[in-house]
């Protein structure tokens, strides 16, 4: 791409956001907010779809597809070992030792999507229990 002012602004903003989220506490805060937003989304969807009572099957099919796509995106990528883990891995006769090195977590975006999915599924279960009682 060309190096325009808008391009530079977007790349600098994304770099600053990545550096901001790199802090473990901020990363945890983003994941908790995603979890809570998923719960809110489930409550809003169940209230909206249940009001008309015409799109229940369509809304549930869309939610199932959304959950499956997020699961596919999250679990198709494996957590990568960090550079310190690659250096500390010892080999005996060409084989690694039985102890497995600790893994670095996936990207924050994928973890936030997975947290959103978990919150949404949890919220739908809570709504189902509320309707059943």
Buried (B, 14 or more C-beta within 10 A) or exposed (E): EEEEEEEEEEEEEEEEEEEEBEEEEEBEEBBEBBBBBBBEBBBEBBEEBEEEEEBEEEBBEEBEEBBEEBEEBBEEEEEEBBEEBEEEEEEEEEEEEEEEBEEEEBBBEBBBBBBBBBBBBBBBEBBEEEEEE
